[in-house]
Amino acid sequence: MLIGELARRSGVSARMLRHYEALGLVRPQGRTGSGYREYAADDVRRVFHIESLRSLGLSLREVGRALDDPDFAPARLVEELARRARERIAAETELLTRLDRIAAAGPADWDDVLRGAALLRALGAWSADARQRAALASAQGGPVPAQVLADAVLREPDPYVAGALRWALARAGESALAPLARGLDAPEAEVRERAARSLAALPADAATTALLRQSLGHADAGVRDHVALALGARGHAEAVPALVGMVVAGRHDVDAGDVLSGLAADGGGAEDGVRERIVGLLDEGLAAGRAAPAVRRRIAQALADMPGDSSTRVLVALTRDEDRGVALTAAYGVGRRRE
């Protein structure tokens, strides 16, 4: 078989076949009477072997070793090729993510593109101080890139940097809702909690409130807690059962008690019976947790700053509690009312 026919059948150009010969990868021994190269069946098979190995990502040098070195370990090379492929995929994926984030910010000109690229680089810095400065500076000059900030806050472990990112994200308005909503369904619990905290820090507009209400029944207790605190602080009484549950369970119970006191205060929805509902649910918690003094003590603390006769009656009853800590906490609450 002459070189032209082999090129047609194999799809490898004649020029590349001559290059293979120059490198010693293919050594056709036959010659025609006119002196042209003539490839035997073994030469043809070797060309196809070369192409197969190249398709796996081997260099021509590695191909030569694989075909000629009897001690060559194919398993080790395949593992190395897989590692290289994963690195390339990760690099390409990171590049695609960067481009998507910049595109989501709606750049109007190259200055916006460069600003977005610089922000992405700064938010990925090793130094927490540098990331915090980048977050605080992100709202200056141009639209706030909500997708960029949301991705950053969902992966940010430093509380101070995360706080700066939440502040910057709150300036993005409704454009921040979609990426945070996706974060609420992330497989990692810490990402879900960061999404909930960021959602709670957004302005109290109709769209944000609707998403908070929707998330009040979330399967993750950490998400529910942050959502309930945000809704309760904004005067929404549907958060009351979740807030009472936090007090009983001891999750963010001090914060939950403060929010409940605000809801129970005059002007906080008490005219609709919210105060009586809160006290009634806390009283039910006392019955459910009768064997646990810590539960009764937390409920007494929550009732201490809560106005109204119903809360006073429960506190007075708790001053006679068999646990001294519970009784003293309740007595403190009653004494404050008398003052």
N, C-alpha and C positions, 0 to 999 in steps of 0.2 A: 504494500500500500504506500503510495507516494504521499508527500507531506500535504499537498493540496486536498487529496481525498480525505486524509485523516482530519484535516481542519474542518472540512464540511461535516463529517460524521460526528466529531466530538464537540464542535462548537468552539474549539480553541483556535485562535488565529495562527496562521503560519509563522508570523513574527514571534508570537509567544512560544510556539513549539521550538523555534530556533533558540529562544532565550533559555528554555528548559534544557536544551542540549548544551548550551554554553555553560550552564551551572552544573552540568553533570547529572541532572535529574532523569533525563531520558538519553539513552545512548543507542541509537539505531545502528546496527552492525552491517545491515545489508546496503548494497549499492546496485543501481541498475547499470546496464552497459554504458549508459551515457553519464554515469557518475552521480545520479540523483539519489538522495536518501530513500531508503526503502524500509518501512516500518513493519516489523513482524507482529504476530498476535500478542506476544508478551509485551512488546513496546506499546501497543494500543491499550492493553489492560493497565499498564503503568501510568499512562496519560490519564485514564479515567480515575485511577487511584489518587493521583496528584490533585485532580480537580475536586474529588470528594473531600480530601483532607483540607484543601484550601477553603471549601465551603464551611468548614467548622471553625475557621478563623486562624488556622496555622499559617505562619510565615513560610516562604519557600525554603528557608534554612531548616525550619522545624519539619517540613514535609520530607526533605532529604534525609534527616536523621530518622524519622519514623519509618521510612521505607528501607533504609540501608543498615541501621544499627540494630543488631540482634538483641542487644541489652536494653533497648529503649523501652521505657515503661509507659504504655498507652494510658493506663488508668490515671496516672499522675498528671499526664498532659491534659487529658480530658477535664480533670478537676480544675486545672489551672485555666483552661479555656472557659469553663463555666464561671469561674471567679471573675475573669476579665469581662465576660458578657454581662454579669450582674452589675459590675462597676459602670460599664457603658450605659446600661439601662437606667441605673440610678442617676447618672449624670444627665442623661437626656430627659428623664422624668423631672428632675429638679429644674432644668432649663424650661421645660414646658410649663411647669407650675409657675415659674417666675413670669413667663410671658403671659399666662392666663391672668395672673394677679394684676399685672400692669394694664392689660387690656380691660379688665373689669373696672378699673378706675376711670376709664373713658378719657385717655390722654388726648388733648386738643392739638398738641404740637410736640416737637422733639424735646423741648424743655420739660414737658410733663413726663415724657418717657424717661428721660435722664433722672428726673427727680424721683420717679417711682423705683428705678433701678438702684439709685443711691439709698433710698429708704429700705429696700429689701436687704441690701448688703449690711446696712447699719443695724437692722433688727436681728440679723443673724450673727452679730459680733459676739466674741467670746466674753467680753466684759459686760457685766450687768449695768454698770454706769453708762456705757456707750449705748446700750439698748434703751435705757431709760431716757437719755437725752434725745435719741432718735424718735421715741414715742411722743415726747413733749413737743418736739419740733415738727411733727408730721402734719399738723393742721395749718402750718404756715405756708402761704403761697400755693394756691391751687386747691382742687377738690380733695377731700379726705378719702384716701383709698381704703374703703371699708373692708374689702376682701383681704387685703394685705394685713391690716391691723387685726382682723378677726383671726386669721391663721396664726399670727404672732401671739395673741393673747391666749389662744387655746393650747399652745405648746410652752408658754412661759412659766417656769417654776419659781422665779423670784417674785415675792409679793409686791415689792416696790415697783418693779418694772411692770408687773401685771396691772397695778393700780394706775400707772401712767397710761398704759395701753387702753384701759377701760375709759379713762377720761377722754382720750383722743377718739376712741370709737364712739362715744356718746355724741360727738360732734358730727358724726356721719349720718345721723338720723335713721330713717327707715331702711336705707341701703345696708345697714348692719344686721338687720333681722334675719335675712336668709342664711348667711354663713353661720350665725349663732344658732339658728334653729337646727341646722345640720349638726352642729357640735353637740346639741342636746342628745342626739342619737348615736354619738360616737361609741365604739366598743370599750374605750378606756374610761373608768369611773372619774379619774382626775380631769379628763378633758370635758366630760359632761358637767362637772361641778364648775369648771372655769367658764363654760358657756353660760350656765345659769347665773353666776355672779355677774358676768358681763351684761347679760340681758337685764338683770335687775338694776344695773347702773344706767340704762338708757333713759332718755326723757319719757315722762309719763304721757305719751300720746296714745291715740286710740289703737293703732296697730301694735304697739308694744304691749299694751294692756291686754289685747286679745290673745297674743301669744303667751303671755304670762298665765292668763286664765286657762288656756288650753294645756299648759304644762303643769298645772296644779295637780293633775292626776297622773303625773309621770311615774314610771315604775321605780326610778331611782330616788331613794329618800333624800339624798343630798340635793338633788335638783328640786324636789318638792319643798324642801326647807327654805332654800334661797328664794324660790318663787313666792312662797307664802309670806315671807318677811317683806318682800317688795310689794306685793298686793296689799297686805295689811297696812304698811306704812303709807300707802296711797289711799287708804280709807275704804277698801273693798272688803265687805264683811264675809264674803264667801271663803276667805282665808282663815276664818276663826277656827274651824275644826282642826285644820292642819297645825295652826299655831298652838292650840291647846295640846295636841298630840306631841309637839316638840317639847313643851314644858314637862309633860308626864314622862316622856322617854329620856329627857335630859340632853337633847340635841339643841344647841344654841338656845337654851332655855331662858337665859337672861335677856337676850335680844327679843325672843318671842314674847316674854312677859312685858317688856317695854312697849312692844307694838300692840299687845292686847290692852294695856292700860290706855294707850292713845285712842284705840277704837271705842273703849268704854267711857271715855271722858265726854263731857257735854260738847256737843257739836261734832262728835266723832261717830255718829250713827246711833247714839243711845236712844234717840227718839223712836227708832224702829225696833226696839227691844234687843239691840245687839248686846248691851251690857248684861241683861238677864240671861241671854244665851251663853255668854262667856262664863259667867259665874256658874250657871247650871252645868256646863260641860266640865269645868274645873272640879265641881262638886262630885260629878260622876267619876272623875279621875281619882278622887280621894277614895271612893268606894272600891274602885278597881285595883288600886295600889295600897290597900289597907295594910298589907304585910310589909310594905317597904317604906320605912321612915324617910328615905331620901326623896321619894316621890311626894310625900306630904309636905316636906320642907320646901321643895321647889314650888309647889302650889301655893303655900303660904307666902312665899316671896313674890309670886306673881300677883296675889291678891292684895299685898301690902299697899301698893300704889293705885289700886283700882277704886274709884269712887262708888258710892251707892250703899244703901242699907243691906242689900243682899250679900255683898262681899263682906261687909262688917259682921253679919251674923255668922258666916262661915269662919271668919278669922277668930271670932270669940270662941266658937266651938273648938277650934284648933289650939287655943291657949290651954285647954285641958288635956291635950294629947299626951299619951303615955311616954312619948319620946321627948326628952328635955330640949333637944335642938329644935324640934318642930314647935313646941310650946313657946320657946323664947322668940322664935322668928315671928310667930303669930302675935305674941304680946307686943313686939316692936311695932308691927303694923297697926294694931289697935291703938297703941300709945300715940302714934303719929296722927291718927284721926282725931284723938281727943285734943291734941295740941292745936 
